[in-house]
Amino acid sequence: MRLATLAAGLLLISANTALSQTETAGGTLNPEELTLNRVMKDVAEGRTSMTICATGYYITKSGRHEMARELFERCAAAGWTHAMTWMSQLDDNGLGGPEDPDKAAEWDRRAAEAGDPIGKLNYGLDLMRGRGVMENRALGRQYIDEAARSGLPTAKRLRAADYDLDVVTPDADNWKYAPAF
């Protein structure tokens, strides 16, 4: 009896799932919503929004870096600066593609020039470290100062520590930012 009830329940669920996304002359009944498939479909069709672009955070945190990269690239092209800073993080750490400090710094520069405080902080750090760009500590401090004036706590903390980069760099990353020569 239990097996028959279970089979009937599964059949009902399958039928409901099939009916829930039925195409009709007027469109799709009960279209898929709030799923990664829907988000990626919207992105592929050129739709971006704060909500869609923010979904990339969860996508990359789940380890789907290639999918996150696709979403963030489209969102960045649409001008979403947080997507630019996430593209920098992906490129800087080789997630969903090869590690590329030059591309990472370029994403940071673009976000900074668009006025994003995190982009300003990150580009300032790139300049101070000489990672992905020519080292220019004075210009790096200017970007960090702008981020601090925007209220970014990490930039304020760095400035208060007289720009000691160890204040914002986990010791596990020291190897990455060490001079190449």
Residue pairs with C-beta under 8 A, 6 or more apart in sequence:
19 29
20 29
20 30
21 28
21 29
21 30
21 31
21 32
22 28
22 29
22 30
23 29
31 38
32 38
32 41
36 55
36 59
36 64
36 67
39 52
39 55
39 59
39 71
40 67
40 70
40 71
42 48
42 52
43 52
43 70
43 71
43 74
43 75
46 74
48 74
48 75
48 78
48 80
50 80
52 71
52 75
53 71
53 72
53 75
53 78
53 80
53 82
53 83
54 82
55 71
56 68
56 71
56 72
56 75
56 83
56 86
57 86
59 67
59 68
59 71
60 68
60 72
60 86
60 90
60 95
60 96
65 90
65 95
65 96
65 97
66 96
66 97
67 96
68 86
68 90
68 95
68 96
69 87
69 90
69 95
69 96
69 97
71 83
72 83
72 84
72 86
72 87
72 90
73 83
73 87
75 83
76 83
76 84
76 87
76 107
76 110
79 114
81 110
81 111
81 114
81 115
81 116
81 118
81 119
82 111
82 116
82 118
84 107
84 108
84 110
84 111
84 114
84 116
84 119
85 107
85 108
85 111
85 116
85 118
85 119
85 122
87 103
87 104
87 107
88 103
88 104
88 105
88 107
88 108
88 111
88 119
88 122
89 95
89 104
90 96
90 97
91 97
91 99
91 100
91 101
91 103
91 104
91 107
92 99
92 100
92 101
92 104
92 131
92 132
93 99
94 100
100 132
101 126
101 131
101 132
102 132
102 133
103 132
104 126
104 131
104 132
105 123
105 126
105 131
105 132
105 133
106 132
108 119
108 122
108 123
108 126
108 132
109 119
109 123
109 126
109 133
110 119
111 118
111 119
111 120
111 122
111 123
112 119
112 120
112 122
112 123
112 124
112 143
113 119
117 146
117 147
117 150
117 151
117 152
117 155
118 147
118 152
120 143
120 144
120 146
120 147
120 150
120 152
120 155
121 143
121 144
121 147
121 152
121 154
121 155
121 158
123 140
123 143
124 139
124 140
124 141
124 142
124 143
124 144
124 146
124 147
124 155
125 131
125 140
125 144
125 165
125 168
126 132
126 133
126 140
127 133
127 135
127 136
127 137
127 139
127 140
127 143
128 135
128 136
128 137
128 140
128 141
128 144
128 163
128 165
129 135
129 140
129 165
129 177
130 179
131 176
131 177
137 163
141 163
144 155
144 158
144 159
144 163
145 155
145 159
147 154
147 155
148 155
148 156
148 158
148 159
154 168
157 167
157 168
158 164
158 165
158 167
158 168
161 167
165 177
169 177
